[in-house]
Amino acid sequence: MWDGPQRAPTSSDATGMATFTLERDTLRLTWEVTFEGLTSTPSGLHVHGPTPAEGSAPAVFALAGENFTSPVTGERVISIGEVSLFVQNLAYVNLHTSRYPEGEIRGSIKKQRPQC
């Protein structure tokens, strides 16, 4: 879910949602990201981390290539270090656009326990 304060405030009304699923046995991560209302063309979509108390973190991996539109889906096998960013709530999604190269919309990735 995209929530929490923006570190680089924008005047955008854009919204988005990211859903991640991690297969614990294989470390295969799948995702679906949806967004709407961007002020300009999307130029990047990444997971960033580890999240500092203030400021920005480096990109860990891309969720989309060039010329993407909503929805964005994908998968990859992630490392144990990347898993730790997710399970410790230290990662965020950042959607960059031509108008806002630092990120037009951004939100923390929060783990949720599976429903049994």
Secondary structure as GFF3:
##gff-version 3
##sequence-region A 1 116
A	DSSP	beta_strand	15	23	.	.	.	ID=ss1
A	DSSP	beta_strand	28	36	.	.	.	ID=ss2
A	DSSP	beta_strand	42	48	.	.	.	ID=ss3
A	DSSP	beta_strand	59	62	.	.	.	ID=ss4
A	DSSP	beta_strand	72	77	.	.	.	ID=ss5
A	DSSP	alpha_helix	80	87	.	.	.	ID=ss6
A	DSSP	beta_strand	92	97	.	.	.	ID=ss7
A	DSSP	beta_strand	105	108	.	.	.	ID=ss8
###
